[in-house]
Amino acid sequence: MARINVIYARSLNHCIGKGGSLPWHLPKEYAHFKKTTLGHPIIMGRKTYEDHKSVLPGRLNIVITRQKDYQALPGIELVASLEEGIELARQHSDDIFIIGGVHFFTQGVAMADRVYETVVDVEIDGDAYLPNFDFSQWRTETLLTHEPDERNKLKFTAYLHQR
Ligand SMILES: NC(=O)c1ccc[n+]([C@@H]2O[C@H](COP(=O)([O-])OP(=O)(O)OC[C@H]3O[C@@H](n4cnc5c(N)ncnc54)[C@H](OP(=O)(O)O)[C@@H]3O)[C@@H](O)[C@H]2O)c1
């Protein structure tokens, strides 16, 4: 049985996106995302894909859309639901990562074995928000704490919640 992982970064007020993009520029947080997901299938909604519009290297990229004629870059696997994406992903790895957006994080956390959550120490006025997930019954460890620096101007903390 493949392990289902969810990975996201949110602000203190649970915002994850603004205007179709991430509401911050944090290369160090992105490096954490890359290191964690590398070598594993990543599943995302069509809008999350369009935010970067590329094939993230070293990972099977699976994009969920209802559009039957959607044109994606070569190397992108298109599916019509999260379930279909998981079915495809499990043929390639024992670890599957759900990487956005709101609907798939919400659906994903309900079924996940592990949630990689980064909390960015800022309040954002955006347009994509997560519900307040309750991890009080999960085992939580802190993976990384970052203090603001020249290239990563916001403080953030990366957690791993295991069910
Ligand atoms: N902070 C983070 O960790 C993080 C991570 C990822 C994304 N984001 C941000 O979140 C925003 C994008 O997320 P989003 O929630 O707006 O969109 P999204 O989940 O990435 O994509 C939504 C699209 O997925 C497809 N979809 C949704 N539900 C579906 C279903 N049940 N069955 C089949 N297809 C379905 C539809 O595509 P079609 O319209 O093509 O049918 C829908 O328009 C951006 O701002 C992005 O930067 C943040």
The ligand as an ORCA input file, in Angstrom:
! r2SCAN-3c Opt
* xyz 0 1
  N       1.494     27.342     -0.494
  C       1.473     26.145     -1.055
  O       1.992     25.174     -0.499
  C       0.771     25.944     -2.368
  C       0.824     24.714     -3.017
  C       0.132     24.581     -4.228
  C      -0.573     25.664     -4.750
  N      -0.574     26.828     -4.083
  C      -1.319     27.987     -4.591
  O      -2.695     27.650     -4.648
  C      -3.301     28.298     -5.784
  C      -3.841     27.238     -6.739
  O      -4.665     26.347     -6.026
  P      -6.228     26.227     -6.288
  O      -6.824     25.590     -5.091
  O      -6.752     27.571     -6.701
  O      -6.291     25.316     -7.589
  P      -5.800     23.796     -7.896
  O      -6.369     22.854     -6.880
  O      -4.339     23.766     -8.097
  O      -6.477     23.557     -9.309
  C      -7.872     23.646     -9.423
  C      -8.269     22.910    -10.682
  O      -8.145     21.507    -10.481
  C      -9.164     20.847    -11.205
  N     -10.084     20.220    -10.249
  C     -10.511     20.676     -9.066
  N     -11.335     19.784     -8.479
  C     -11.415     18.733     -9.311
  C     -12.092     17.501     -9.253
  N     -12.848     17.150     -8.197
  N     -11.984     16.668    -10.296
  C     -11.226     16.987    -11.354
  N     -10.523     18.166    -11.466
  C     -10.641     19.024    -10.449
  C      -9.900     21.898    -12.000
  O      -9.179     22.030    -13.212
  P      -9.933     22.406    -14.599
  O     -10.510     23.758    -14.370
  O      -8.841     22.370    -15.614
  O     -10.958     21.330    -14.790
  C      -9.698     23.121    -11.117
  O      -9.869     24.340    -11.829
  C      -2.181     29.113     -6.421
  O      -2.196     30.416     -5.882
  C      -0.943     28.376     -5.988
  O       0.217     29.185     -5.991
  C       0.074     27.005     -2.914
*
